[in-house]
Amino acid sequence: MKLKNKYDLISIIKLFSQYKFFFYILNLFLITLYLSPTTIVRFFFYNDLYFYSQNSPDFKVSVNHTFVFLIFSIVGFLTYKKINQLIILCIYLIFLSIILEFTHSLISYRGFELADMYGNLVGVTIAIIIIFFYKKKNF
């Protein structure tokens, strides 16, 4: 979808704001994926529920976690407009990214990984920076 002007982006923000259930469904989907004993995504990509793909040792941050939390956070920021809602959302996203990763240590066939938690936090942080500059420029 190509945005012709800033009014197209504003219409997308209004759409997300009107349909908050999309963000809530995305929350439920993300939490379900994180708390499942095996990764459902592994089944679709590798046809094996217990296959464990290794991250590259060169990366200190899990890139796939960064992308997931970046998209998830941006959808959240497009859903809410008021500054007090955005502050609460920032706190929620940061705590969610930390808590979900810690729950992996309690789930069988899952494990806590610092690189994954850093990836979660990097995704949220990038989204916060993007939204900060967008709000500063347009409002």
N, CA, C and O atoms as a MOPAC input file, in Angstrom:
PM7 MOZYME 1SCF
protein

 N      0.83200 1    -1.15900 1     0.00000 1
 C      0.00000 1     0.00000 1     0.00000 1
 C      0.88600 1     1.23300 1     0.00000 1
 O      1.70400 1     1.42700 1     0.89900 1
 N      0.71300 1     2.05900 1    -1.01300 1
 C      1.53500 1     3.24900 1    -1.14500 1
 C      0.77700 1     4.44400 1    -0.57200 1
 O     -0.37300 1     4.69800 1    -0.92900 1
 N      1.43600 1     5.16200 1     0.31200 1
 C      0.82800 1     6.34200 1     0.91000 1
 C      1.14400 1     7.54100 1     0.03200 1
 O      2.30800 1     7.84000 1    -0.23300 1
 N      0.09800 1     8.22600 1    -0.41700 1
 C      0.29400 1     9.36900 1    -1.30200 1
 C      0.61800 1    10.64000 1    -0.53300 1
 O      1.36900 1    11.48900 1    -1.01200 1
 N      0.05100 1    10.76600 1     0.65500 1
 C      0.31600 1    11.95100 1     1.45800 1
 C      0.08500 1    11.62100 1     2.91700 1
 O     -0.26300 1    10.49400 1     3.26700 1
 N      0.28200 1    12.61700 1     3.76200 1
 C      0.15000 1    12.36600 1     5.19800 1
 C     -1.28700 1    12.06600 1     5.59900 1
 O     -1.51700 1    11.47300 1     6.65200 1
 N     -2.26100 1    12.46400 1     4.77900 1
 C     -3.65400 1    12.19500 1     5.12000 1
 C     -3.98300 1    10.71200 1     4.99700 1
 O     -4.87600 1    10.22100 1     5.68700 1
 N     -3.27600 1     9.99400 1     4.12900 1
 C     -3.46200 1     8.54300 1     4.05400 1
 C     -3.00900 1     7.87600 1     5.34900 1
 O     -3.67500 1     6.96600 1     5.84300 1
 N     -1.89000 1     8.31800 1     5.89800 1
 C     -1.40400 1     7.77400 1     7.16100 1
 C     -2.36400 1     8.11900 1     8.29600 1
 O     -2.61000 1     7.29200 1     9.17500 1
 N     -2.89800 1     9.31700 1     8.28300 1
 C     -3.86900 1     9.70900 1     9.30800 1
 C     -5.11100 1     8.84300 1     9.22000 1
 O     -5.68000 1     8.48300 1    10.25100 1
 N     -5.54800 1     8.49900 1     8.01000 1
 C     -6.72100 1     7.62800 1     7.87300 1
 C     -6.41700 1     6.21900 1     8.39300 1
 O     -7.30900 1     5.56300 1     8.93200 1
 N     -5.18000 1     5.74400 1     8.24300 1
 C     -4.79600 1     4.43900 1     8.78600 1
 C     -4.82000 1     4.49500 1    10.32000 1
 O     -5.28100 1     3.55700 1    10.97100 1
 N     -4.32600 1     5.59100 1    10.88700 1
 C     -4.34500 1     5.74500 1    12.35100 1
 C     -5.78100 1     5.76900 1    12.85300 1
 O     -6.08800 1     5.14800 1    13.87100 1
 N     -6.65700 1     6.47000 1    12.16100 1
 C     -8.06700 1     6.51000 1    12.56900 1
 C     -8.69300 1     5.13000 1    12.48600 1
 O     -9.49800 1     4.76300 1    13.34300 1
 N     -8.33500 1     4.36100 1    11.46800 1
 C     -8.86500 1     3.01300 1    11.32400 1
 C     -8.46600 1     2.14200 1    12.50100 1
 O     -9.30500 1     1.45100 1    13.08000 1
 N     -7.17800 1     2.17000 1    12.86200 1
 C     -6.71000 1     1.37100 1    13.99400 1
 C     -7.35300 1     1.84500 1    15.29500 1
 O     -7.69500 1     1.03300 1    16.15400 1
 N     -7.51500 1     3.15300 1    15.43800 1
 C     -8.11300 1     3.68400 1    16.66300 1
 C     -9.55800 1     3.24400 1    16.82000 1
 O    -10.02400 1     3.02100 1    17.93700 1
 N    -10.26100 1     3.11800 1    15.71900 1
 C    -11.65800 1     2.70400 1    15.77400 1
 C    -11.79300 1     1.21300 1    16.03800 1
 O    -12.79300 1     0.77000 1    16.60300 1
 N    -10.81700 1     0.45400 1    15.64400 1
 C    -10.90000 1    -1.00000 1    15.75900 1
 C     -9.81800 1    -1.52100 1    16.70100 1
 O     -8.87900 1    -2.19200 1    16.27300 1
 N     -9.95800 1    -1.20900 1    17.96800 1
 C     -8.97600 1    -1.62000 1    18.97600 1
 C     -8.95100 1    -3.12700 1    19.16700 1
 O     -7.97600 1    -3.68200 1    19.67400 1
 N    -10.02500 1    -3.78300 1    18.75800 1
 C    -10.05200 1    -5.24000 1    18.92600 1
 C     -8.93700 1    -5.89700 1    18.12800 1
 O     -8.48400 1    -6.97900 1    18.50300 1
 N     -8.47200 1    -5.27600 1    17.02900 1
 C     -7.36400 1    -5.82800 1    16.24700 1
 C     -6.10600 1    -5.90200 1    17.10900 1
 O     -5.38200 1    -6.89800 1    17.07900 1
 N     -5.85100 1    -4.84600 1    17.87300 1
 C     -4.68500 1    -4.84400 1    18.75900 1
 C     -4.85900 1    -5.86300 1    19.87500 1
 O     -3.89900 1    -6.53000 1    20.26200 1
 N     -6.07500 1    -5.98900 1    20.39300 1
 C     -6.33400 1    -6.97000 1    21.45000 1
 C     -6.17100 1    -8.39800 1    20.92900 1
 O     -5.64000 1    -9.25900 1    21.63100 1
 N     -6.62300 1    -8.65100 1    19.70700 1
 C     -6.46900 1    -9.98700 1    19.11200 1
 C     -4.98700 1   -10.27200 1    18.87500 1
 O     -4.51600 1   -11.38800 1    19.09500 1
 N     -4.26600 1    -9.26000 1    18.42800 1
 C     -2.82400 1    -9.41000 1    18.22600 1
 C     -2.12100 1    -9.70400 1    19.55200 1
 O     -1.18700 1   -10.50500 1    19.58800 1
 N     -2.55700 1    -9.06800 1    20.63900 1
 C     -2.03600 1    -9.35900 1    21.98000 1
 C     -2.25300 1   -10.82100 1    22.32800 1
 O     -1.32800 1   -11.51600 1    22.74900 1
 N     -3.47400 1   -11.27500 1    22.15000 1
 C     -3.82100 1   -12.66100 1    22.46700 1
 C     -2.99600 1   -13.63600 1    21.63600 1
 O     -2.52000 1   -14.64500 1    22.15700 1
 N     -2.82400 1   -13.34700 1    20.36700 1
 C     -2.04900 1   -14.20600 1    19.47600 1
 C     -0.58400 1   -14.26000 1    19.90800 1
 O      0.01300 1   -15.33500 1    19.95600 1
 N     -0.01000 1   -13.10300 1    20.22100 1
 C      1.39800 1   -13.05400 1    20.63600 1
 C      1.61500 1   -13.80000 1    21.94700 1
 O      2.56900 1   -14.56800 1    22.07400 1
 N      0.74100 1   -13.57900 1    22.91500 1
 C      0.87400 1   -14.25200 1    24.21100 1
 C      0.69500 1   -15.75600 1    24.05800 1
 O      1.39200 1   -16.53100 1    24.71400 1
 N     -0.23200 1   -16.17900 1    23.19900 1
 C     -0.43900 1   -17.60800 1    22.94600 1
 C      0.81100 1   -18.23500 1    22.33700 1
 O      1.22600 1   -19.31900 1    22.74700 1
 N      1.40500 1   -17.56400 1    21.36900 1
 C      2.62900 1   -18.09300 1    20.76100 1
 C      3.76400 1   -18.18300 1    21.77700 1
 O      4.52000 1   -19.15400 1    21.78600 1
 N      3.87800 1   -17.18200 1    22.61800 1
 C      4.95200 1   -17.17600 1    23.60300 1
 C      4.77100 1   -18.23100 1    24.68400 1
 O      5.75200 1   -18.80000 1    25.16400 1
 N      3.53800 1   -18.49700 1    25.06800 1
 C      3.30300 1   -19.41200 1    26.17500 1
 C      3.06000 1   -20.85400 1    25.74500 1
 O      2.86100 1   -21.72100 1    26.59600 1
 N      3.07300 1   -21.12600 1    24.45000 1
 C      2.89000 1   -22.50700 1    24.00600 1
 C      4.17800 1   -23.29600 1    24.27600 1
 O      5.27600 1   -22.76300 1    24.11800 1
 N      4.04000 1   -24.57300 1    24.68700 1
 C      5.22500 1   -25.36900 1    24.99500 1
 C      6.13400 1   -25.57900 1    23.77900 1
 O      7.35000 1   -25.70400 1    23.92100 1
 N      5.55700 1   -25.61600 1    22.63200 1
 C      6.35100 1   -25.70100 1    21.40100 1
 C      5.93700 1   -24.54400 1    20.51900 1
 O      4.81700 1   -24.04200 1    20.61900 1
 N      6.81100 1   -24.13900 1    19.68600 1
 C      6.49800 1   -23.01800 1    18.83400 1
 C      5.69200 1   -23.48600 1    17.63500 1
 O      6.13000 1   -24.34000 1    16.86300 1
 N      4.52100 1   -22.91700 1    17.49700 1
 C      3.64400 1   -23.24600 1    16.37400 1
 C      4.29600 1   -22.82900 1    15.06700 1
 O      4.12200 1   -23.48400 1    14.04000 1
 N      5.04100 1   -21.74400 1    15.11100 1
 C      5.72700 1   -21.26200 1    13.91700 1
 C      6.73000 1   -22.30500 1    13.41800 1
 O      6.89700 1   -22.46800 1    12.20900 1
 N      7.39700 1   -23.01000 1    14.33000 1
 C      8.34800 1   -24.06000 1    13.93300 1
 C      7.64900 1   -25.14900 1    13.13300 1
 O      8.21300 1   -25.68800 1    12.18100 1
 N      6.44500 1   -25.46200 1    13.51300 1
 C      5.70700 1   -26.50600 1    12.80800 1
 C      5.46500 1   -26.10200 1    11.35400 1
 O      5.60300 1   -26.92200 1    10.44600 1
 N      5.10900 1   -24.84900 1    11.13700 1
 C      4.82700 1   -24.39800 1     9.77800 1
 C      6.08300 1   -24.28000 1     8.92800 1
 O      6.04300 1   -24.57400 1     7.73300 1
 N      7.20600 1   -23.85300 1     9.52300 1
 C      8.43200 1   -23.68100 1     8.75400 1
 C      9.25200 1   -24.95700 1     8.62100 1
 O      9.85400 1   -25.20000 1     7.57500 1
 N      9.28300 1   -25.78600 1     9.68900 1
 C     10.15700 1   -26.94700 1     9.70400 1
 C      9.41000 1   -28.26700 1     9.76900 1
 O     10.02900 1   -29.32900 1     9.69800 1
 N      8.08500 1   -28.22000 1     9.90200 1
 C      7.24000 1   -29.40500 1    10.00800 1
 C      7.67200 1   -30.29000 1    11.18600 1
 O      7.56200 1   -31.51600 1    11.13700 1
 N      8.15600 1   -29.64500 1    12.22500 1
 C      8.60600 1   -30.34900 1    13.41900 1
 C      8.37000 1   -29.43600 1    14.62100 1
 O      8.92900 1   -28.34100 1    14.68700 1
 N      7.55700 1   -29.87400 1    15.55900 1
 C      7.22600 1   -29.04100 1    16.71200 1
 C      8.40200 1   -28.85200 1    17.66000 1
 O      8.41700 1   -27.88900 1    18.42700 1
 N      9.38100 1   -29.73700 1    17.62900 1
 C     10.47200 1   -29.67100 1    18.59500 1
 C     11.80300 1   -29.26900 1    17.97400 1
 O     12.83700 1   -29.33700 1    18.63800 1
 N     11.79200 1   -28.85100 1    16.70900 1
 C     13.01600 1   -28.38200 1    16.05900 1
 C     13.42200 1   -27.05200 1    16.67200 1
 O     12.58600 1   -26.16900 1    16.86200 1
 N     14.68700 1   -26.90900 1    16.97500 1
 C     15.18000 1   -25.67100 1    17.56400 1
 C     16.22000 1   -25.06600 1    16.63500 1
 O     17.29600 1   -25.62900 1    16.43600 1
 N     15.88900 1   -23.92700 1    16.07700 1
 C     16.83100 1   -23.26000 1    15.17300 1
 C     17.76200 1   -22.37500 1    16.00700 1
 O     17.31200 1   -21.65500 1    16.89800 1
 N     19.03500 1   -22.43600 1    15.71500 1
 C     20.02500 1   -21.66900 1    16.45600 1
 C     20.14700 1   -20.26600 1    15.86800 1
 O     20.10500 1   -20.08400 1    14.65100 1
 N     20.29800 1   -19.29200 1    16.73700 1
 C     20.59100 1   -17.94000 1    16.28300 1
 C     22.05400 1   -17.87100 1    15.89300 1
 O     22.87700 1   -18.63800 1    16.39200 1
 N     22.36500 1   -16.96600 1    15.01600 1
 C     23.74900 1   -16.76200 1    14.63100 1
 C     24.52900 1   -16.25400 1    15.83900 1
 O     24.06400 1   -15.34300 1    16.52500 1
 N     25.70400 1   -16.82100 1    16.11800 1
 C     26.47800 1   -16.36000 1    17.27600 1
 C     26.98300 1   -14.92300 1    17.10800 1
 O     27.40000 1   -14.29700 1    18.08200 1
 N     26.94800 1   -14.39900 1    15.87600 1
 C     27.40600 1   -13.02700 1    15.65000 1
 C     26.41500 1   -12.00100 1    16.18000 1
 O     26.80300 1   -10.88100 1    16.51100 1
 N     25.13700 1   -12.37200 1    16.26300 1
 C     24.11400 1   -11.44300 1    16.71300 1
 C     23.91500 1   -11.55400 1    18.21200 1
 O     23.77700 1   -12.65200 1    18.75100 1
 N     23.90100 1   -10.42400 1    18.87200 1
 C     23.60300 1   -10.39400 1    20.30500 1
 C     22.12000 1   -10.15900 1    20.54600 1
 O     21.65500 1   -10.19200 1    21.68500 1
 N     21.37400 1    -9.91800 1    19.45700 1
 C     19.94800 1    -9.63700 1    19.51700 1
 C     19.24900 1   -10.58600 1    18.55900 1
 O     19.70700 1   -10.79100 1    17.43500 1
 N     18.15300 1   -11.15900 1    18.99600 1
 C     17.36800 1   -12.03700 1    18.14500 1
 C     16.55200 1   -11.18400 1    17.17700 1
 O     15.63100 1   -10.47900 1    17.58900 1
 N     16.88600 1   -11.24800 1    15.90800 1
 C     16.28200 1   -10.37500 1    14.90700 1
 C     14.79800 1   -10.67000 1    14.72300 1
 O     14.00500 1    -9.74300 1    14.55800 1
 N     14.40400 1   -11.95400 1    14.74800 1
 C     12.98900 1   -12.25900 1    14.56300 1
 C     12.14500 1   -11.70400 1    15.70600 1
 O     11.01500 1   -11.27200 1    15.47700 1
 N     12.66400 1   -11.70600 1    16.92400 1
 C     11.94700 1   -11.10800 1    18.05300 1
 C     11.85100 1    -9.59000 1    17.88900 1
 O     10.84500 1    -8.98200 1    18.25300 1
 N     12.90100 1    -8.98800 1    17.34200 1
 C     12.88900 1    -7.55000 1    17.09400 1
 C     11.78400 1    -7.19000 1    16.11700 1
 O     11.03000 1    -6.24700 1    16.35600 1
 N     11.67700 1    -7.93000 1    15.01900 1
 C     10.64100 1    -7.64100 1    14.02200 1
 C      9.23700 1    -7.84400 1    14.58300 1
 O      8.34600 1    -7.03200 1    14.33200 1
 N      9.03600 1    -8.90700 1    15.33200 1
 C      7.70600 1    -9.17900 1    15.89100 1
 C      7.28800 1    -8.06200 1    16.84100 1
 O      6.17100 1    -7.55500 1    16.74500 1
 N      8.17100 1    -7.67600 1    17.75500 1
 C      7.80500 1    -6.63500 1    18.71200 1
 C      7.77800 1    -5.25100 1    18.07600 1
 O      7.06700 1    -4.37400 1    18.56700 1
 N      8.52000 1    -5.02700 1    17.01300 1
 C      8.43800 1    -3.75500 1    16.28700 1
 C      7.05100 1    -3.60400 1    15.65600 1
 O      6.40100 1    -2.57000 1    15.81000 1
 N      6.61000 1    -4.62900 1    14.95500 1
 C      5.29200 1    -4.57800 1    14.31200 1
 C      4.18800 1    -4.50600 1    15.36000 1
 O      3.25800 1    -3.70800 1    15.23900 1
 N      4.29400 1    -5.33800 1    16.38100 1
 C      3.30000 1    -5.35500 1    17.45600 1
 C      3.21000 1    -3.98700 1    18.13200 1
 O      2.11000 1    -3.50400 1    18.39800 1
 N      4.34000 1    -3.36600 1    18.40800 1
 C      4.35600 1    -2.06100 1    19.07400 1
 C      3.79100 1    -0.96500 1    18.18400 1
 O      3.04100 1    -0.11000 1    18.65600 1
 N      4.13700 1    -0.97900 1    16.91100 1
 C      3.62200 1     0.04100 1    15.99700 1
 C      2.10600 1    -0.06500 1    15.87900 1
 O      1.41500 1     0.95500 1    15.86700 1
 N      1.58200 1    -1.27900 1    15.79200 1
 C      0.12000 1    -1.45100 1    15.76700 1
 C     -0.48600 1    -0.87800 1    17.03800 1
 O     -1.52300 1    -0.21900 1    16.98300 1
 N      0.13900 1    -1.11700 1    18.16900 1
 C     -0.34500 1    -0.56100 1    19.43400 1
 C     -0.32200 1     0.95700 1    19.43500 1
 O     -1.27000 1     1.59300 1    19.89600 1
 N      0.75400 1     1.54500 1    18.92300 1
 C      0.85800 1     3.00100 1    18.89600 1
 C     -0.11600 1     3.62600 1    17.90000 1
 O     -0.57200 1     4.75100 1    18.10600 1
 N     -0.43700 1     2.91500 1    16.82900 1
 C     -1.44100 1     3.41200 1    15.88600 1
 C     -2.84900 1     3.28000 1    16.45800 1
 O     -3.76700 1     3.97500 1    16.02300 1
 N     -3.01800 1     2.39900 1    17.42200 1
 C     -4.33500 1     2.15900 1    18.01100 1
 C     -4.71500 1     3.26100 1    18.99500 1
 O     -5.88100 1     3.65100 1    19.06900 1
 N     -3.75400 1     3.75800 1    19.74000 1
 C     -4.03700 1     4.75800 1    20.77100 1
 C     -3.44200 1     6.10800 1    20.37700 1
 O     -2.36700 1     6.16600 1    19.77900 1
 N     -4.13400 1     7.18200 1    20.70800 1
 C     -3.69900 1     8.51400 1    20.30300 1
 C     -3.30800 1     9.42800 1    21.45500 1
 O     -2.36700 1    10.21300 1    21.32800 1
 N     -4.01100 1     9.33900 1    22.56800 1
 C     -3.78500 1    10.26400 1    23.68100 1
 C     -2.44800 1     9.97800 1    24.35500 1
 O     -2.00700 1     8.83100 1    24.44000 1
 N     -1.81800 1    11.04200 1    24.82800 1
 C     -0.47400 1    10.92900 1    25.39100 1
 C     -0.44400 1    10.03300 1    26.62900 1
 O      0.50500 1     9.27100 1    26.81100 1
 N     -1.46600 1    10.11300 1    27.48000 1
 C     -1.45900 1     9.25600 1    28.67200 1
 C     -1.64600 1     7.78500 1    28.29800 1
 O     -1.10600 1     6.90200 1    28.96500 1
 N     -2.40800 1     7.51700 1    27.23300 1
 C     -2.55400 1     6.14100 1    26.74300 1
 C     -1.24100 1     5.63900 1    26.15700 1
 O     -0.89100 1     4.47200 1    26.33000 1
 N     -0.51800 1     6.50600 1    25.47100 1
 C      0.76100 1     6.11000 1    24.86700 1
 C      1.80600 1     5.80800 1    25.93500 1
 O      2.60900 1     4.88800 1    25.77600 1
 N      1.80100 1     6.57000 1    27.01500 1
 C      2.74900 1     6.31300 1    28.10600 1
 C      2.45400 1     4.95700 1    28.75100 1
 O      3.36400 1     4.16600 1    28.99900 1
 N      1.18100 1     4.70300 1    29.01500 1
 C      0.79000 1     3.40800 1    29.59000 1
 C      1.14200 1     2.27900 1    28.62000 1
 O      1.60900 1     1.21900 1    29.03900 1
 N      0.91800 1     2.50800 1    27.33000 1
 C      1.24600 1     1.49400 1    26.32200 1
 C      2.75100 1     1.22400 1    26.28400 1
 O      3.16000 1     0.07100 1    26.14700 1
 N      3.57500 1     2.25400 1    26.40200 1
 C      5.03600 1     2.06700 1    26.43100 1
 C      5.43000 1     1.17100 1    27.60300 1
 O      6.20700 1     0.23000 1    27.44100 1
 N      4.89300 1     1.46900 1    28.77100 1
 C      5.20000 1     0.66600 1    29.96400 1
 C      4.72000 1    -0.76500 1    29.76700 1
 O      5.43500 1    -1.71500 1    30.08700 1
 N      3.50400 1    -0.91900 1    29.23700 1
 C      2.94600 1    -2.25600 1    28.99300 1
 C      3.83000 1    -3.05400 1    28.03900 1
 O      4.13500 1    -4.21700 1    28.30300 1
 N      4.24300 1    -2.43800 1    26.93300 1
 C      5.03900 1    -3.15700 1    25.93500 1
 C      6.40900 1    -3.56300 1    26.48300 1
 O      6.89400 1    -4.65900 1    26.20200 1
 N      7.02500 1    -2.68600 1    27.25800 1
 C      8.33300 1    -3.01100 1    27.83600 1
 C      8.21100 1    -4.16600 1    28.82500 1
 O      8.98900 1    -5.11900 1    28.77500 1
 N      7.22500 1    -4.07600 1    29.73200 1
 C      7.04500 1    -5.15800 1    30.70000 1
 C      6.62600 1    -6.45600 1    30.02300 1
 O      7.07700 1    -7.53100 1    30.41900 1
 N      5.76900 1    -6.37100 1    29.01000 1
 C      5.34700 1    -7.57900 1    28.29600 1
 C      6.53300 1    -8.25600 1    27.61900 1
 O      6.65900 1    -9.48000 1    27.66100 1
 N      7.39500 1    -7.46900 1    27.00200 1
 C      8.55100 1    -8.05100 1    26.31700 1
 C      9.50500 1    -8.73700 1    27.29100 1
 O     10.15100 1    -9.72000 1    26.92800 1
 N      9.60100 1    -8.24000 1    28.51000 1
 C     10.47000 1    -8.85800 1    29.51600 1
 C      9.79500 1   -10.07200 1    30.14800 1
 O     10.39700 1   -11.14100 1    30.25200 1
 N      8.55100 1    -9.90500 1    30.56500 1
 C      7.83900 1   -10.97500 1    31.28100 1
 C      7.62700 1   -12.19800 1    30.38800 1
 O      7.79400 1   -13.33000 1    30.84000 1
 N      7.26200 1   -11.97800 1    29.13200 1
 C      7.03900 1   -13.11800 1    28.24400 1
 C      8.30300 1   -13.94200 1    28.06000 1
 O      8.24300 1   -15.16900 1    27.97600 1
 N      9.43300 1   -13.27900 1    27.99600 1
 C     10.68100 1   -14.03100 1    27.83400 1
 C     11.03600 1   -14.79100 1    29.11100 1
 O     11.53100 1   -15.91600 1    29.03800 1
 N     10.79600 1   -14.20300 1    30.26200 1
 C     11.05400 1   -14.90600 1    31.52100 1
 C     10.14500 1   -16.12200 1    31.69200 1
 O     10.54700 1   -17.10300 1    32.31800 1
 N      8.94400 1   -16.07600 1    31.15400 1
 C      8.03800 1   -17.23400 1    31.27600 1
 C      8.57000 1   -18.44900 1    30.52000 1
 O      8.16200 1   -19.57400 1    30.80700 1
 N      9.45900 1   -18.24800 1    29.57500 1
 C     10.04400 1   -19.38100 1    28.84700 1
 C     10.81300 1   -20.30800 1    29.78500 1
 O     10.92300 1   -21.50400 1    29.51600 1
 N     11.33500 1   -19.78100 1    30.85900 1
 C     12.06900 1   -20.63800 1    31.79700 1
 C     11.12700 1   -21.55600 1    32.57900 1
 O     11.57600 1   -22.52500 1    33.19100 1
 N      9.83200 1   -21.26100 1    32.56300 1
 C      8.84600 1   -22.07600 1    33.27500 1
 C      8.14900 1   -23.09400 1    32.37100 1
 O      7.44400 1   -23.97500 1    32.86600 1
 N      8.33400 1   -22.98600 1    31.07000 1
 C      7.61700 1   -23.81400 1    30.10100 1
 C      8.55600 1   -24.89400 1    29.56800 1
 O      9.71000 1   -24.62500 1    29.23400 1
 N      8.03500 1   -26.13100 1    29.49400 1
 C      8.87000 1   -27.22100 1    28.97700 1
 C      9.19200 1   -26.98800 1    27.50300 1
 O      8.39100 1   -26.41300 1    26.76700 1
 N     10.34800 1   -27.43000 1    27.08900 1
 C     10.88200 1   -27.28500 1    25.73300 1
 C     11.13100 1   -25.83200 1    25.34400 1
 O     11.37900 1   -25.54100 1    24.17400 1
 N     11.07100 1   -24.94400 1    26.28100 1
 C     11.39000 1   -23.54200 1    26.02300 1
 C     12.45500 1   -23.13000 1    27.02000 1
 O     12.62900 1   -23.77900 1    28.05100 1
 N     13.14700 1   -22.08500 1    26.72600 1
 C     14.17600 1   -21.61300 1    27.63900 1
 C     14.36800 1   -20.11700 1    27.52600 1
 O     14.18700 1   -19.53600 1    26.45600 1
 N     14.73000 1   -19.50400 1    28.62100 1
 C     15.00300 1   -18.06800 1    28.64300 1
 C     16.28900 1   -17.80000 1    27.87700 1
 O     17.30500 1   -18.45500 1    28.10700 1
 N     16.24200 1   -16.84300 1    26.97500 1
 C     17.43700 1   -16.43400 1    26.23400 1
 C     17.54900 1   -14.92500 1    26.28700 1
 O     16.61000 1   -14.20700 1    25.94600 1
 N     18.69100 1   -14.45700 1    26.71200 1
 C     18.92300 1   -13.02800 1    26.83100 1
 C     18.83400 1   -12.33200 1    25.46700 1
 O     18.33300 1   -11.21200 1    25.37100 1
 N     19.31900 1   -12.99600 1    24.42100 1
 C     19.26800 1   -12.40700 1    23.07800 1
 C     17.82200 1   -12.17700 1    22.63400 1
 O     17.52700 1   -11.18300 1    21.97100 1
 N     16.92800 1   -13.08900 1    22.99600 1
 C     15.51700 1   -12.92200 1    22.64700 1
 C     14.90900 1   -11.73800 1    23.39500 1
 O     14.15600 1   -10.95200 1    22.82000 1
 N     15.24100 1   -11.61700 1    24.67000 1
 C     14.70800 1   -10.49700 1    25.44800 1
 C     15.25100 1    -9.16900 1    24.92100 1
 O     14.51500 1    -8.18600 1    24.83500 1
 N     16.53100 1    -9.13900 1    24.56900 1
 C     17.09400 1    -7.93200 1    23.97100 1
 C     16.38800 1    -7.61800 1    22.65500 1
 O     16.11000 1    -6.45500 1    22.36400 1
 N     16.09600 1    -8.64400 1    21.85900 1
 C     15.37500 1    -8.43900 1    20.60700 1
 C     13.99500 1    -7.84700 1    20.84100 1
 O     13.57000 1    -6.94100 1    20.12500 1
 N     13.29500 1    -8.36600 1    21.85000 1
 C     11.98200 1    -7.82500 1    22.20500 1
 C     12.09900 1    -6.33600 1    22.56200 1
 O     11.34100 1    -5.50300 1    22.06400 1
 N     13.05100 1    -6.02800 1    23.42000 1
 C     13.21400 1    -4.64500 1    23.87300 1
 C     13.67800 1    -3.71500 1    22.75700 1
 O     13.26500 1    -2.55700 1    22.70500 1
 N     14.52500 1    -4.20700 1    21.87100 1
 C     14.97900 1    -3.38600 1    20.74000 1
 C     13.79900 1    -3.07100 1    19.82000 1
 O     13.67300 1    -1.94300 1    19.34200 1
 N     12.93600 1    -4.05400 1    19.56800 1
 C     11.76300 1    -3.81700 1    18.73600 1
 C     10.84200 1    -2.76800 1    19.32500 1
 O     10.35500 1    -1.89000 1    18.61300 1
 N     10.60100 1    -2.85700 1    20.62500 1
 C      9.75000 1    -1.86800 1    21.30900 1
 C     10.41400 1    -0.49300 1    21.27700 1
 O      9.74900 1     0.51200 1    21.02900 1
 N     11.71800 1    -0.44700 1    21.52500 1
 C     12.44000 1     0.82600 1    21.54700 1
 C     12.43100 1     1.50000 1    20.17600 1
 O     12.23700 1     2.71200 1    20.08600 1
 N     12.63700 1     0.73900 1    19.12400 1
 C     12.60400 1     1.31300 1    17.77400 1
 C     11.21900 1     1.87800 1    17.48100 1
 O     11.10300 1     2.96100 1    16.90700 1
 N     10.17800 1     1.16300 1    17.86500 1
 C      8.80900 1     1.65100 1    17.65200 1
 C      8.55500 1     2.93400 1    18.43800 1
 O      7.92100 1     3.85700 1    17.92700 1
 N      9.04400 1     3.00000 1    19.67300 1
 C      8.87600 1     4.21800 1    20.47700 1
 C      9.57000 1     5.39600 1    19.80100 1
 O      9.01500 1     6.49300 1    19.75100 1
 N     10.76900 1     5.18100 1    19.28300 1
 C     11.50700 1     6.26000 1    18.60900 1
 C     10.77500 1     6.69700 1    17.34600 1
 O     10.65400 1     7.89500 1    17.08600 1
 N     10.28900 1     5.74800 1    16.56100 1
 C      9.54700 1     6.08100 1    15.33500 1
 C      8.31300 1     6.90600 1    15.66800 1
 O      8.06700 1     7.93900 1    15.04600 1
 N      7.54100 1     6.45700 1    16.64300 1
 C      6.31600 1     7.16700 1    17.01700 1
 C      6.63500 1     8.53400 1    17.60700 1
 O      5.90700 1     9.49500 1    17.35500 1
 N      7.71200 1     8.64200 1    18.39200 1
 C      8.09400 1     9.93200 1    18.96700 1
 C      8.36900 1    10.94400 1    17.85900 1
 O      7.85600 1    12.06300 1    17.89700 1
 N      9.17700 1    10.55500 1    16.87200 1
 C      9.49200 1    11.49200 1    15.78500 1
 C      8.27800 1    11.76500 1    14.90500 1
 O      8.12900 1    12.87600 1    14.39600 1
 N      7.41200 1    10.78100 1    14.71500 1
 C      6.19700 1    10.99700 1    13.93400 1
 C      5.28900 1    11.99700 1    14.64900 1
 O      4.78800 1    12.93500 1    14.02900 1
 N      5.07700 1    11.79900 1    15.94900 1
 C      4.21200 1    12.70900 1    16.70900 1
 C      4.81300 1    14.10800 1    16.76700 1
 O      4.08700 1    15.09900 1    16.68200 1
 N      6.13100 1    14.19700 1    16.91200 1
 C      6.79600 1    15.49900 1    16.98800 1
 C      6.65300 1    16.24900 1    15.66900 1
 O      6.48000 1    17.46700 1    15.66100 1
 N      6.72400 1    15.53000 1    14.56200 1
 C      6.66200 1    16.14900 1    13.24900 1
 C      5.23600 1    16.55800 1    12.88500 1
 O      5.03100 1    17.61700 1    12.29300 1
 N      4.25500 1    15.73500 1    13.23000 1
 C      2.89200 1    15.95700 1    12.75400 1
 C      1.96000 1    16.63400 1    13.75100 1
 O      0.86300 1    17.05300 1    13.38200 1
 N      2.38200 1    16.74700 1    15.01100 1
 C      1.44700 1    17.33800 1    15.99700 1
 C      2.08400 1    18.45900 1    16.75500 1
 O      1.44500 1    19.06300 1    17.61700 1

